[in-house]
Amino acid sequence: MNTKDKECKGSLKVSEDVISKIAATAASETEGAFCGEDNVFVRYSGGAAEINIELSLKEGVRAVCCAESVQETGLNHRNGEIYDKKRN
């Protein structure tokens, strides 16, 4: 069965706790950064989730570079797995 040809109908709302866990995990996978679930704030707006993350950085880590890496890691998480967004 080819699932790419199927049209999606309906909606799905993922728990804010689940989103927080995934976001904290993704952020903590970035070298030099740490983020606990209590430091992730999720808000639903217009059918999308807005995610704000407070990071703790190791001494000497460049904040802007680290934040960009966290964003990239977060964008690359899909269903709990890292994927190559160029292929998908």
C-alpha positions, -999 to 999 in steps of 0.1 A, spaced: 0 0 0 14 34 -10 8 58 19 22 88 0 -9 89 -22 -34 89 7 -49 122 17 -48 129 54 -81 137 71 -88 147 106 -64 161 132 -41 151 159 -31 170 190 1 159 207 3 164 244 24 194 255 43 170 278 53 148 249 64 179 229 84 191 259 102 158 263 111 157 226 122 193 225 143 189 257 159 157 243 167 174 210 182 205 227 203 183 250 217 164 220 235 197 209 271 198 221 275 223 250 238 226 258 215 212 284 177 215 287 154 199 311 117 194 304 108 221 330 127 246 307 105 239 276 73 260 272 47 248 247 17 268 235 -8 259 208 -17 287 184 -36 284 151 -31 247 148 6 248 154 27 244 185 50 273 196 80 260 215 102 282 237 133 266 253 156 279 280 190 265 276 219 261 300 253 263 282 287 250 292 313 277 298 329 288 266 301 278 243 290 305 218 253 311 225 242 321 190 259 291 174 245 268 200 210 282 196 212 277 158 223 241 163 194 235 188 170 248 162 184 226 135 184 195 157 148 203 167 137 207 130 153 174 122 134 154 148 105 135 134 87 108 153 115 106 178 141 99 151 167 121 134 162 122 97 180 138 67 156 166 57 172 168 22 159 133 16 125 138 32 
